Amino acid sequence: MLQDSDRKFFEQDMRREVQDLISTGTVTIVPRPSVASWIKPLQAIWSFRRKRAPDWSILKHKARLCPHGGMQEEGVNYWHTYAPVVNWRTVRLSLILSLLSGLKSSQVDYVAAYTQAPLDCELYMNIPPGFVVQNGTLEFSSSSTKGNSTDYLLRLNKNVYGLKQAGNNWFTEIRGSLLALGFTQSSHDPCLFIRNNCLVVIYVDDCLFFAKTDAILDDVIMKLKENFTLTPQGDVGAFLGIDIRRTSTGHLELVQSGLISKIIAFVGLESESNEHKTPATTILHADKDGAYREQDWNYRAAIGMLNYLGTSTRPDIAFAVHQCARFSSNPKRVHEIAIRRIVRYLKGTKDKGYILQPWKLQNIFKA
């Protein structure tokens, strides 16, 4: 349910989303009788998201119109669904290579990436909730929950978010464009593309580029612009919710202070000033006959956030998190206390992170 403080922002973006889909030809309004009776239209659903900065502040409110992919039938309106995502080790390795070889970097965001790939079959979607068809276009109506869906449908002309094959179609498209520019796909990570003077790392619609000179970066990005709508975002400063800071000594520090703040709030420690200097002091055991937990926050969700933090930028908590994770099926009070100790440790070291300071080697990257 939308909160009142967010509603107006999401409604504004709902209007923008529908206008963009129609103006770009991604969807077309068609009379329902013109569609073959055997074709089952997909339900239209809204996906709402608050896009946040690494410090967890809200950057923008995003409303996305999606077809209900769960209504699709394999072999009828979708075939392949697999789409890889980059391994975080590959991102770290690319950053290390940039330090060792003095590479320039740039970050690019593909605008509405999935819709820039072609659709591989004929698909239709119902009129979205909150909109009605008037004078041949979609108009927002706050009182409408189903629209006049009995009279019209939306034909999908392009790949859109929500389809089972959407990720596969997009990755196939971006992969083909990079191969055409002379890049080779890595056999170790399918999201890493290499050319003799450039590296590209892909995570869905976010791409990192590394090259010896800014001219090489500009050339690659300009050639991609010929086929895609994208936004260059300058030097790498944040990626996948992680702040990438360049220190005064020229090294890189990877920090997730925003996620740490979220974890602190999740377990209810915002107002506590007690901090610990270590994440753990003892080896945990099952404690089957021990006291039950006293707090109602989701233990497994806390483990998930801490595990992501530990494997991304805070390896110093990895062992302590692993100890707590062993008892996720039946956590007791002692395990709850252990989680809170980890979080108190993080509270005192919130602005610390993974420092990339590699030794200088020769001939790592040749132009």
C-alpha positions in Angstrom: 0.0 0.0 0.0 1.3 3.4 -0.9 2.0 5.8 2.0 0.4 9.2 1.8 3.8 10.9 1.7 4.8 8.9 -1.3 1.5 8.7 -3.2 1.8 12.0 -5.2 5.4 11.1 -6.3 4.4 7.6 -7.5 1.2 9.0 -9.3 3.4 11.5 -11.1 5.7 8.7 -12.2 2.8 6.5 -13.3 1.7 9.2 -15.7 5.3 9.6 -17.0 5.7 5.8 -17.4 2.5 5.5 -19.4 3.3 8.5 -21.6 6.8 7.1 -22.3 5.6 3.7 -23.2 3.1 5.1 -25.7 5.4 7.9 -27.1 8.2 5.4 -27.7 5.9 2.9 -29.4 6.6 0.3 -26.7 2.9 -0.3 -26.4 -0.1 0.4 -28.7 -3.7 0.7 -27.7 -5.9 -1.7 -29.8 -9.6 -2.6 -29.7 -10.2 -5.9 -27.9 -12.3 -7.3 -30.8 -9.3 -6.9 -33.2 -7.3 -9.5 -31.2 -7.7 -13.2 -31.9 -9.9 -14.9 -29.4 -7.4 -17.6 -28.6 -4.8 -15.0 -27.4 -5.0 -14.5 -23.6 -3.9 -11.0 -22.5 -1.6 -10.6 -19.5 -2.7 -8.8 -16.4 -1.2 -5.3 -16.0 0.4 -4.6 -12.7 2.3 -1.7 -11.1 5.7 -2.1 -9.5 6.6 0.8 -7.1 10.2 1.3 -5.8 12.1 4.0 -4.0 15.5 4.3 -5.7 18.0 5.0 -3.0 21.6 6.4 -2.8 24.3 4.4 -1.0 23.6 6.5 2.1 20.0 5.2 1.9 18.5 8.6 1.0 15.7 8.5 -1.6 16.9 9.5 -5.1 13.6 9.2 -6.8 10.3 7.3 -6.8 9.9 4.8 -9.6 6.6 3.4 -10.9 6.9 0.7 -13.6 4.1 -0.8 -15.6 4.6 -4.5 -16.1 2.7 -7.4 -17.6 2.1 -10.3 -15.2 4.8 -12.8 -16.3 3.3 -15.5 -14.1 0.4 -15.8 -16.7 2.8 -16.7 -19.5 3.0 -20.2 -20.9 6.3 -21.8 -21.8 6.5 -22.7 -25.5 3.6 -20.4 -26.3 4.8 -16.9 -25.4 8.2 -17.4 -24.0 11.1 -19.8 -24.5 14.4 -18.7 -22.9 14.7 -16.9 -19.6 18.3 -17.1 -18.3 20.1 -13.8 -17.9 23.4 -13.7 -16.0 24.5 -11.0 -13.5 28.0 -10.0 -12.7 29.9 -11.7 -9.9 31.1 -9.2 -7.3 34.6 -10.7 -7.5 34.7 -9.5 -11.1 33.8 -6.0 -10.1 36.6 -5.9 -7.5 39.1 -7.4 -9.9 38.2 -4.7 -12.5 38.7 -2.0 -9.9 42.0 -3.5 -8.8 43.2 -3.6 -12.5 42.2 0.1 -12.8 44.5 0.9 -9.9 47.4 -1.2 -11.1 47.4 0.1 -14.6 46.1 3.6 -14.1 42.9 3.0 -16.1 40.3 5.6 -16.6 36.7 4.6 -15.7 33.2 5.6 -16.6 29.8 4.4 -15.6 26.8 4.2 -17.9 23.1 3.7 -17.2 20.8 2.4 -20.0 17.5 4.2 -19.9 14.6 1.7 -19.6 17.0 -0.9 -20.7 14.7 -3.9 -21.3 12.5 -1.9 -23.7 15.5 -1.3 -25.9 15.6 -5.0 -26.8 13.2 -6.6 -29.4 10.3 -8.8 -28.4 10.3 -12.3 -29.7 6.5 -13.1 -29.9 3.1 -11.4 -30.0 1.8 -10.4 -26.6 -1.0 -8.2 -25.2 -1.7 -6.7 -21.8 -4.9 -5.4 -20.1 -5.4 -1.6 -19.6 -3.4 -0.8 -16.3 -5.2 0.0 -13.1 -5.7 3.7 -12.5 -6.0 4.5 -16.3 -8.8 4.6 -18.8 -8.8 5.0 -22.6 -10.0 8.4 -23.7 -9.7 9.9 -27.2 -7.3 7.2 -28.3 -4.9 7.6 -25.4 -4.5 6.5 -21.7 -5.6 9.0 -19.1 -5.0 8.8 -15.4 -8.1 8.3 -13.3 -7.6 8.0 -9.5 -11.1 6.5 -9.1 -10.5 3.7 -11.7 -9.0 0.4 -10.5 -9.6 -1.7 -13.6 -10.0 0.9 -16.4 -12.2 0.1 -19.4 -10.3 -3.1 -20.0 -13.3 -4.8 -21.6 -13.0 -2.6 -24.6 -9.3 -2.2 -25.2 -5.9 -3.9 -24.8 -2.3 -2.8 -25.0 -0.2 -4.6 -27.6 3.4 -5.0 -26.5 5.7 -4.0 -29.4 9.0 -4.1 -27.4 10.6 -6.1 -24.7 9.2 -4.9 -21.3 9.9 -5.4 -17.6 7.8 -8.2 -16.1 8.0 -10.7 -19.0 9.8 -14.0 -18.2 12.1 -13.5 -21.2 12.8 -9.8 -20.6 16.2 -10.2 -19.0 17.3 -12.8 -21.5 16.2 -10.6 -24.5 18.1 -7.6 -23.0 21.3 -9.4 -22.3 21.3 -11.0 -25.7 20.9 -7.5 -27.3 23.7 -5.8 -25.2 26.0 -8.8 -25.6 25.5 -8.7 -29.4 26.3 -5.0 -29.5 29.6 -5.4 -27.6 30.7 -8.4 -29.7 30.1 -6.3 -32.8 32.5 -3.7 -31.4 35.3 -6.2 -31.1 34.8 -7.3 -27.5 35.2 -10.9 -26.3 33.0 -12.4 -23.6 35.0 -13.8 -20.7 34.8 -17.5 -20.1 35.0 -16.9 -16.4 32.2 -14.4 -16.0 29.6 -13.9 -18.9 29.1 -10.3 -17.7 32.7 -9.3 -18.3 33.7 -8.2 -21.9 37.3 -7.6 -22.9 39.0 -5.8 -25.8 42.7 -5.2 -26.0 42.3 -1.6 -24.8 39.0 -1.7 -22.8 37.0 -3.7 -20.1 33.3 -3.6 -19.7 31.4 -5.0 -16.7 27.6 -5.4 -17.0 25.0 -5.6 -14.3 21.6 -5.5 -16.0 21.3 -1.9 -17.1 24.4 -0.5 -15.3 27.8 -0.8 -17.0 31.3 0.0 -15.9 33.9 0.9 -18.5 37.7 0.8 -18.0 40.3 1.9 -20.5 43.8 3.5 -20.8 42.4 6.9 -22.0 39.3 8.9 -21.8 39.3 9.0 -25.6 38.9 5.2 -25.8 36.0 5.4 -23.3 34.3 8.1 -25.2 34.6 6.3 -28.5 33.1 3.0 -27.1 30.2 4.9 -25.4 29.5 7.0 -28.5 29.3 3.9 -30.7 26.9 2.3 -28.2 24.8 5.4 -28.3 24.1 4.8 -31.9 22.0 1.8 -31.0 20.9 2.5 -27.4 19.5 5.3 -25.2 22.0 5.7 -22.4 23.2 8.2 -19.8 26.9 8.5 -19.1 27.5 9.1 -15.4 31.1 10.0 -15.3 33.8 8.3 -13.1 32.8 5.3 -11.1 31.5 6.6 -7.7 28.8 4.1 -6.7 27.8 0.7 -8.0 25.2 -1.8 -6.8 24.5 0.4 -3.7 28.2 0.6 -2.8 30.1 3.8 -2.4 33.4 3.7 -4.2 35.7 6.4 -2.7 39.1 7.4 -3.8 41.4 8.0 -0.9 44.0 10.8 -0.6 46.7 8.1 -1.4 45.0 7.2 -4.6 43.5 3.9 -3.4 39.9 2.8 -3.4 37.6 2.2 -0.4 34.3 0.4 -0.8 31.7 1.5 1.8 28.1 0.5 2.5 27.2 2.9 5.2 23.6 3.1 3.9 23.0 -0.6 4.3 24.6 -0.5 7.7 22.2 2.2 8.8 19.3 0.1 7.5 20.5 -2.9 9.5 20.9 -0.8 12.6 17.3 0.4 12.2 16.0 -3.1 11.4 17.2 -4.5 14.7 16.2 -1.4 16.7 19.5 -0.1 17.7 19.3 3.5 16.3 19.0 5.1 19.8 21.6 3.0 21.6 25.1 4.4 22.1 26.7 1.2 23.3 29.2 0.0 20.6 31.5 -3.0 20.5 35.1 -3.2 19.3 34.8 -6.7 17.9 31.9 -8.5 16.1 32.1 -11.6 18.2 33.8 -13.1 21.3 32.7 -16.7 21.5 31.8 -19.7 19.3 28.0 -20.1 19.2 26.2 -23.4 19.8 22.6 -24.5 19.2 21.5 -23.9 22.9 18.4 -26.1 22.3 17.2 -25.6 25.9 18.1 -21.9 26.1 15.8 -18.9 26.4 13.6 -17.9 23.4 14.1 -14.7 21.5 12.7 -11.5 23.0 12.4 -9.4 19.8 10.2 -9.8 16.8 12.5 -8.6 13.9 13.0 -11.3 11.2 16.2 -13.2 12.1 16.7 -14.6 8.6 16.3 -11.2 7.0 19.0 -9.8 9.3 21.3 -12.6 8.4 20.7 -12.0 4.7 21.6 -8.3 4.9 24.6 -9.0 7.1 25.8 -11.8 4.7 25.5 -9.5 1.7 27.5 -6.8 3.6 30.1 -9.3 4.7 30.7 -10.7 1.3 30.7 -7.3 -0.4 32.7 -4.8 1.7 33.0 -6.0 5.3 34.9 -9.4 5.4 35.7 -8.6 9.1 32.1 -9.7 10.1 32.0 -12.8 7.8 32.9 -15.3 10.5 30.5 -13.9 13.1 27.7 -13.8 10.6 28.4 -17.4 9.6 28.1 -18.4 13.2 24.7 -16.8 13.5 23.5 -18.1 10.2 24.0 -21.8 11.3 21.0 -21.4 13.6 18.5 -19.6 11.4 16.0 -22.4 11.6 15.6 -22.1 15.4 17.4 -19.0 16.8 17.4 -18.5 20.5 18.1 -15.6 22.7 21.8 -16.2 22.7 21.8 -16.0 18.8 19.7 -12.8 18.9 22.3 -11.2 21.3 25.1 -12.3 18.9 23.4 -10.5 16.0 22.9 -7.4 18.0 26.6 -7.5 19.0 27.6 -7.6 15.3 25.3 -4.6 14.6 26.8 -2.7 17.5 30.2 -3.3 16.1 29.1 -2.1 12.7 27.5 1.0 14.3 30.9 2.1 15.6 32.6 1.4 12.2 29.8 2.5 9.8 32.1 4.6 7.6 34.8 1.9 7.3 35.0 -0.4 4.3 37.0 -2.7 2.0 40.2 -1.0 0.9 41.7 -1.8 -2.5 45.4 -1.2 -2.3 47.1 -3.7 -4.6 50.8 -4.1 -5.1 52.2 -2.6 -8.3 52.9 -5.2 -11.0 54.2 -4.8 -14.5 52.4 -5.5 -17.8 49.0 -6.2 -16.2 47.1 -4.3 -18.9 48.6 -3.4 -22.3 47.0 -0.7 -24.4 
